[in-house]
Amino acid sequence: MTSRQNNPWAQLGARLRKFRLTAGMSGRTLADAIGCDQSRVSRIELGKSHVTKQETQEWLRATRAPSDSLAELLAEIDAAPRKSAPQRNSSLNGWQARRGDVESIELEAASILTWHSSFVPDLLQSAAYMRHFFHSTTYSSKRTIAVKIAERIDRQNILYTFPRKMEVVVTECLLRQKFGGTHVMVDQLDRITSLAKRN
């Protein structure tokens, strides 16, 4: 028996891939249609990431798949086993994953809990804060930094597109520091306040 046959998520992914191909859509086109990046579409189709019910509904709508397939797929999602998130390795710098993998973990989570003492968490950062963060912590070119900022802002869409519980603990010192100057921190505190009012 193949690994795909042993993996319910891979079986789900194969069915979703068939819908995409039947619709004549590329992975990038479908990703744009359902509001994620191409790497997530690929990982869902390979069974490496759990597809959510909302994504499944949007996937079938975008590919014009038969409506009677939805109930069956949603039942399969409920029955499929949940795998644990990848573990952090202290010998490496951060998650053992690419950016798309971290996004997948966040998308699959029912809640996100984070604690920071040095920097504002990625999902809460304002564009001005990101810009100063990348300038001060990397040696990347302005073009590369602009791409990184765009990617992080895109990742923050999870706060609006896929509602879930998020709890953040940061130190008072972090919020009082003038990281990037007063204007950067005022902008950052305004963003945090705005996000807090959404709950």
C-alpha positions in Angstrom: 0.0 0.0 0.0 1.5 3.4 -1.0 2.1 6.3 1.4 -0.7 8.2 -0.4 -3.2 5.5 0.4 -2.1 5.5 4.0 -2.5 9.3 4.2 -6.1 10.7 4.3 -4.8 14.2 3.7 -2.9 13.1 0.6 -6.1 11.5 -0.7 -8.0 14.7 -0.1 -5.2 16.6 -1.8 -5.3 14.3 -4.8 -9.1 14.9 -5.2 -8.7 18.7 -4.9 -5.8 18.6 -7.4 -8.1 16.7 -9.9 -10.7 19.5 -9.5 -8.1 22.1 -10.2 -6.7 20.3 -13.3 -10.2 19.7 -14.6 -10.9 23.4 -14.4 -7.7 24.1 -16.3 -6.3 26.2 -13.5 -2.6 26.5 -12.5 -1.6 26.4 -8.8 -0.9 30.1 -8.8 -4.3 31.0 -10.4 -6.1 28.9 -7.8 -4.0 30.3 -5.0 -5.1 33.8 -6.0 -8.7 32.7 -6.2 -8.8 31.3 -2.7 -6.5 33.8 -1.1 -3.4 31.9 -0.2 0.1 31.4 -1.8 1.0 28.9 -4.4 3.2 26.9 -1.9 0.1 26.2 0.2 -1.9 24.9 -2.7 1.0 22.5 -3.5 1.4 21.3 0.0 -2.4 20.7 0.3 -2.4 18.7 -2.9 0.6 16.6 -1.7 -1.1 16.0 1.7 1.7 17.9 3.5 -0.8 20.4 4.9 -4.3 20.1 6.3 -6.8 21.8 4.2 -9.4 23.8 6.1 -13.2 23.5 5.5 -13.3 27.1 4.4 -10.5 26.5 1.9 -12.3 23.4 0.6 -15.5 25.4 0.0 -13.5 28.2 -1.8 -11.5 25.6 -3.8 -14.7 23.9 -5.1 -16.3 27.2 -5.9 -13.2 28.4 -7.8 -12.9 25.2 -9.8 -16.6 24.9 -10.4 -16.5 21.4 -8.9 -19.8 19.4 -8.5 -21.6 20.8 -5.4 -22.4 17.3 -4.1 -18.7 16.8 -3.6 -18.6 19.3 -0.7 -20.4 17.4 2.0 -18.3 14.3 1.3 -15.0 16.2 1.4 -16.0 18.0 4.7 -16.8 14.7 6.3 -13.4 13.4 5.2 -11.7 16.4 6.8 -13.5 15.7 10.1 -12.4 12.1 10.0 -8.8 12.7 9.0 -6.2 12.5 11.8 -4.5 15.7 12.9 -0.7 15.7 12.8 1.3 17.6 15.4 3.1 20.8 14.4 6.8 20.5 13.7 9.1 20.8 16.7 11.5 23.7 17.2 15.2 22.7 17.2 17.3 24.8 19.5 20.4 24.2 17.3 18.6 26.0 14.4 17.5 29.5 13.9 13.7 29.2 14.3 11.2 26.8 12.7 12.6 24.0 10.6 10.4 25.2 7.8 10.1 27.5 4.9 7.8 30.6 5.1 4.9 28.6 3.5 5.2 25.9 6.1 4.9 28.4 9.0 1.8 29.9 7.2 0.4 26.4 7.0 0.8 25.8 10.7 -1.0 29.1 11.5 -3.8 28.3 9.1 -4.4 24.9 10.7 -4.3 26.2 14.2 -7.5 26.8 16.2 -5.6 29.3 18.3 -2.3 31.1 18.2 -0.4 31.8 21.4 2.8 33.8 21.3 5.2 35.5 23.8 7.8 38.0 22.8 10.3 40.1 24.8 12.4 41.6 22.1 10.2 42.3 19.1 6.6 42.8 18.2 5.2 39.5 16.9 5.2 39.2 13.1 1.5 39.0 12.7 1.0 42.3 14.6 3.8 44.4 13.1 3.0 47.6 11.2 4.7 48.2 7.8 7.0 50.9 9.3 8.0 48.5 12.1 8.8 45.8 9.6 10.9 48.1 7.5 13.1 49.2 10.4 13.2 45.6 11.7 14.6 44.2 8.4 17.0 47.1 7.9 18.4 46.7 11.4 18.6 42.8 11.5 19.5 41.9 8.0 22.0 42.9 5.3 19.4 42.6 2.5 19.0 45.0 -0.4 16.1 47.5 -0.4 14.4 45.3 -3.1 14.7 42.2 -1.0 13.4 44.0 2.1 10.4 45.3 0.1 9.6 41.7 -0.9 9.9 40.5 2.7 7.6 43.2 3.9 5.0 42.3 1.2 5.2 38.7 2.2 4.7 39.4 5.9 1.8 41.7 5.2 0.3 38.9 3.0 0.7 36.5 5.9 -1.1 38.9 8.2 -4.3 38.3 6.2 -4.9 35.3 8.4 -6.1 37.8 11.1 -9.0 38.8 8.8 -9.6 35.9 6.5 -9.5 33.0 8.9 -10.8 34.2 12.3 -9.2 32.4 15.2 -8.3 33.0 18.8 -4.9 34.8 19.2 -3.3 35.5 22.5 -0.1 37.6 22.7 2.1 38.4 25.7 4.8 41.1 25.3 6.8 42.9 27.9 6.0 46.5 28.8 9.6 47.4 28.0 9.1 46.2 24.4 6.2 48.6 24.0 8.0 51.5 25.6 11.2 51.2 23.6 11.7 53.7 20.7 12.5 51.0 18.1 13.0 52.9 14.8 12.1 56.2 16.5 8.9 57.7 18.0 7.0 57.8 14.7 7.5 54.0 14.1 6.4 53.0 17.6 3.4 55.4 17.6 2.3 53.7 14.3 3.0 50.3 15.8 1.0 50.9 19.0 -1.9 52.3 16.9 -1.9 49.0 14.9 -2.0 46.9 18.0 -4.8 49.0 19.5 -6.8 48.7 16.2 -6.4 44.9 16.2 -7.3 44.6 19.9 -10.6 46.4 19.2 -11.5 43.7 16.6 -12.0 41.1 19.4 
